[in-house]
Amino acid sequence: MVLPDVPGDQVRPDLTDWQWDGLPYALNQAGLPLGLMLLVAVAFITDYSIILLIKGSNLSGTNSYQSLVQSTFGFPGFVILSGLQFLYPFIAMVSYNITTGDTLTKVFQRIPGAFVCHHNSFLIYGSLEQPTLANWSRITHMSVGSALIISAAFAVSGYTTFTGYTQGDVFENYCRNDNLATFGRFCFGFSIITTFPLECFVTREVLSNAIFRRDLSKVEHVAITVVIGVLSATPLIFIIPAACFLKLSPGRWFQGENLIPTILIVVGFFVMITGLTMTALYPQTCSHGVEMFYCADANVSVTAPPV
């Protein structure tokens, strides 16, 4: 399939579909001003590093993430990236199934009574009608920019609504008798389902390149897709794109256009180390289906007999 050179309708869903419901909780932990600053900073880094991938592929004459890393860091780099590129979308697909089951279960309980982008960048870039760096940069800017606006809107509205009570999944903050939230759960679950194939394509491509080392036949194509579907990011975003560009680009690491990729590598290791440390020290908590206390109070106030 050849895509017209329009804003990345396939890039944007992968940026927003399964992450945004946790953004209000992130603002609750970081604070509103700092949280928004970090959200904007990550959006700019994502935008820059996606374009950096295509610049690196042009310098190396490659057309996939794996071939780019193999040409710069050899077979060990190829193995490491293949593992990361397989695990990220695979885990994402598992998360999609869990999230869809969790949200749609709540939706269908109410009916009777009444969303990483680097790992699929080359797939999308290759499907453009005119795959040029200029077109890719325009699509990336528009996709990441729109994803930033959507994410910020959900994060701010969710956090300002529930403040200190904000859960890891903001849907957990809404009461089960909230019909608008129920509709929101249905829309979220549906968006997760439509994004699932994009992650499956990436995982299948890794198996094709790493194991078969050739284009798959139609039978193998269908079989691997079914297997992945049934079974069913910091290095990908910060470190690997910048490291590949530095390896291919002439000049010293601290000069010219090499400076920003160098900073990205440092920031990437910082985020990875601090993220692991914070996760271990301060694990995220969530109500996991237990209604918040204010929902019980609201139900009592509605059902209690008048005095």
Secondary structure by P-SEA (a helix, b strand, c coil): ccccccccaaaaaaaccccccaaaaaaaaacaaaaaaaaaaaaaaaaaaaaaaaaaaaaaccccaaaaaaaaccaaaaaaaaaaaaaaaaaaaaaaaaaaaaaaaaaaaacccccccccaaaaaaaacccccaaaaaaaaaaaaaaaaaaaaaaaaaaaaacccccccccccccccccaaaaaaaaaaaaaaaaaaaaaaaaaaaaaaaccccccccaaaaaaaaaaaaaaccccccccaaaaaaaaacccccccccaaaaaaaaaaaaaaaaaaaaaaaacccccccccccaaaaaaaaaaacccc
